[in-house]
Amino acid sequence: SQELEQSPQSLIVQEGKNLTINCTSSKTLYGLYWYKQKYGEGLIFLMMLQKGGEEKSHEKITAKLDEKKQQSSLHITASQPSHAGIYLCGADRSNSGYALNFGKGTSLLVTP
Amino acid sequence: KAGVTQTPRYLIKTRGQQVTLSCSPISGHRSVSWYQQTPGQGLQFLFEYFSETQRNKGNFPGRFSGRQFSNSRSEMNVSTLELGDSALYLCASSLGMGNEQFFGPGTRLTVL
C-alpha cells in the first residue's frame, strides 16, 4: 500500500521565520492534500494539488507537487503563532478522491 | 452551510461492548469517509460510503462496520471493543472526485 513519509516529525521555529515541511510518497501520487490539525480536533483543509509542478498559495502558505519525485512540500513564510499545529499530508489511495492515506504528521510550534 | 457534525464527541466504553458513532455530512455531500487516528498508527482510512454503498475499505477487522442512510448520514459501529480501539474517530464528507474532503471534529472513544 502507499506510504507517506513526512519530514521533519516536529519543528520549533521562532515567529517570523520561514519553514518547509516535506511529504514523500512510495507510490505514484494521484492527488496530494494538505491539512492542519489542532491537537485532538478535526482536520482543516489547506490545499489540494493534482498535477505535477502545480503550486498553490493561501495567505502565507505555499504547497508544491513534484510528481516525478513523488514529493510535495509545504512552505510557510514569516511564521506566526497561529500557524502552530500538526500538518498532515494525504494522498489519494485509488485515484478516487475519497479514500486517503496520510503521513504521520509534522508538529509545528512557533515561539514568540 | 453547516460543517460536518459528529456525535457523540466523547465516549467511554469497556472492553467487549459495542459502540455506534454518527456523522452528518455537509448538505449536498454524498460521499462520507471514516478514519481512525491513534498516536502510534496515525490517521488510517476505515471505509467510504457513497449513496448508501461502501466503495472503499481500509485494512481493519470485521468488527468495524458502517452504513449510510438515504439522507447521506452515516454511522460507524465497532463490536467487541478492545483497548486498542481507543482513538479519535474522524468522519469526512466530499462532493465527489477531485474535491477535497471536509472533516468533522471527531469522536474521542476511550475503551477501559
Chai-1 contact restraints between the chains, C-beta under 6 A:
chainA,res_idxA,chainB,res_idxB,connection_type,confidence,min_distance_angstrom,max_distance_angstrom,comment,restraint_id
A,E41,B,P105,contact,1.0,0.0,6.0,A-B,restraint_1
A,G42,B,F103,contact,1.0,0.0,6.0,A-B,restraint_2
A,G42,B,G104,contact,1.0,0.0,6.0,A-B,restraint_3
A,G42,B,P105,contact,1.0,0.0,6.0,A-B,restraint_4
A,G42,B,G106,contact,1.0,0.0,6.0,A-B,restraint_5
A,L43,B,F103,contact,1.0,0.0,6.0,A-B,restraint_6
A,F45,B,E100,contact,1.0,0.0,6.0,A-B,restraint_7
A,M48,B,E100,contact,1.0,0.0,6.0,A-B,restraint_8
A,G97,B,M97,contact,1.0,0.0,6.0,A-B,restraint_9
A,G97,B,G98,contact,1.0,0.0,6.0,A-B,restraint_10
A,Y98,B,S31,contact,1.0,0.0,6.0,A-B,restraint_11
A,Y98,B,S33,contact,1.0,0.0,6.0,A-B,restraint_12
A,Y98,B,E48,contact,1.0,0.0,6.0,A-B,restraint_13
A,A99,B,F45,contact,1.0,0.0,6.0,A-B,restraint_14
A,A99,B,E48,contact,1.0,0.0,6.0,A-B,restraint_15
A,A99,B,N56,contact,1.0,0.0,6.0,A-B,restraint_16
A,F102,B,L43,contact,1.0,0.0,6.0,A-B,restraint_17
A,K104,B,G42,contact,1.0,0.0,6.0,A-B,restraint_18
